Amino acid sequence: MHPAYSVIFFTTASGAGYGLIALMALFGVLGGVKLDPWFGAVGLGLGALMVTGGLLSSTAHLGHPERAWRAYSQWKSSWLSREGVLATATYVPLVLTAWGWIVEGSLTGPFSVFAVVLALFCFLTVHATGMIYATLRTISAWHNRRTVPVYLAFALLTGSLWLHALAQMFGHQTPMLAAVVAIGLLLVMFLKRSYWRLIDTTPSPSTPESATGLGALGKVRLLDPPAMTETFIQREMGFSIARKHSQKLRRIAFLSYCAIPFALTLLTSEAGPWIAIPGTLAAAISVSIGVVIERWLFFAEAKHVSMLYYGADSA
Amino acid sequence: MTMLPPHGGKKLGLVIDLDTCVGCHACAVNCKEWNTGGHSAPLPDNDPYGSDPNGVWFNRVHTFEAGEGTDSRTVHFPRSCLHCEDAACVTVCPTGASYKREEDGIVLVNEDACIGCKLCSWACPYGAREYDTDAGVMKKCTLCIDRIYNENIPEAERVPACVSTCPASARHFGDLGDPNSEVSLLVAERGGEDLMPEMGYKPVNRYLPPRAAKKDQGLHGVGASLPWVTDAATGDAAGAGKFLHWVDRVLSR
């Protein structure tokens, strides 16, 4: 599949943003961090910026961005529509939670409900993003039980590393935060590895024979494509540039989203602020770069069944 | 709108005979010709005289080879929207621009509501939808909705452009929801197949597989009454067969 930069940026940035906002809300309501107004403003503000920037960039790949509002209408059937509805709805508890944290200085009473609802909506929005891909039967690398958990785990991991870095800057770091980072790292390490093993070993049920219905005659192969030049379908679904480097890119991504953040978090988070702040910030930047590479591969490694009509021998 | 209509009604669609299709691409050309002035007009043509001509076509003819050696067959394979009963391109659409008509099952795009997100093209296993880069919207086969109900053209022409133009009569149009329609009977007689049934989208269009090859036909029919042909075929040169055998040897040098 052709990796659209706007979609990669959107899923990466919004995943980190929702992860950060959800963890801020939960830590705030459970008393895991101090409700320092500046910390709240910067943390929730950065999360909102990531989410909003991501959402705006996702409209950049549309043919008609000015009609994007129409995407709110089909929530009954379309996960893309549900994602849009949930992403927009999340702003309501976000504003209310921010009000409680920054203005009231407390997340108790109704504000505790808003904060929990906010975390829930962050979870649901990332879940909807994953479901857009997981429900496409045409792409077996996406249509599986790992896709959605991987999206959620990366949102947790990137959000936790950004929160950890911010907490260091404001002097509010706690062992609980480092523990959440550790959980995120473990989840991502396990889930992404098992995702890759799954897509490497699970062939698509579709073949050139099933695509043409000519299986009774024997093995089917393309003799002549329909056009001399590439069609829209080949450009959009037939992207394979990164595929031959996929093993190398997988290792680079793993280093960047798992190994480096792990080492940096372990080595710097208990040190003095002059080491801990740049160290944890570098971990957050590293994981974000790693997720961009991982998302690029998510698209580039995904084969679409329609390519069976254009000479692919498997999908 | 993006919810699918209930099953069981009229299912207009195409039946494509892979036995008789000669791969002339006339259906694809006439489709482009009609539709660039029809319901989804215009269909873009980018760089038409340059090195990378490309644009939107609703119907494309692929040519496949199936089987090995002397048993292999060349099969021309026109591919267009199959107007699936459970069309995923419809249910994934976030705006309701992509829809399936309840009255005849035709899958269409409302270009005024399409945001050009391309998700429907990702959901389609058959590569039937093509994006119009000029208009920023998705386009697809309309089953020539502007011909089949068009009272301004003679009744005999009220079929999709691809069907009307096929010189080999390899394309048939009708209601596949009616088990007694001509197309349904044809599908039953010839064992018409679904493409990628494993996707579960229940395509309406059907493909009639090539008939079994008559492998020994050289020794039957006309050939059987011409001894020299028979002899040449069996490698036993006699009479005129000797001459042909000699020509074959000379030319093979």
Interface residues (C-beta under 8 A of the other chain):
Chain A: M1 H61 L62 G63 H64 P65 R67 A68 R70 A71 S73 Q74 K76 S77 S78 W79 L80 S81 G84 I132 T135 L136 R137 T138 I139 P205 S206 P208 S210 A211 T212 G213 L214 A216 L217 G218 K219 V220 R221 L222 L223 D224 P225 P226 A227 M228 T229 E230 T231 F232 I233 E236 M237 H304 V305 S306 M307 Y309 Y310
Chain B: M1 T2 M3 L18 G23 A28 D52 P53 N54 V56 W57 R60 V61 H62 T63 F64 E65 A66 G67 E68 D71 S72 R73 T74 V75 F77 R79 A88 V90 T91 V92 C93 P94 T95 G96 A97 A113 C114 I115 G116 C117 K118 L119 S121 W122 A123 C124 P125 Y126 G127 E130 Y131 D132 A135 G136 V137 E193 D194 L195 M196 P197 E198 M199 G200 Y207 P209 P210
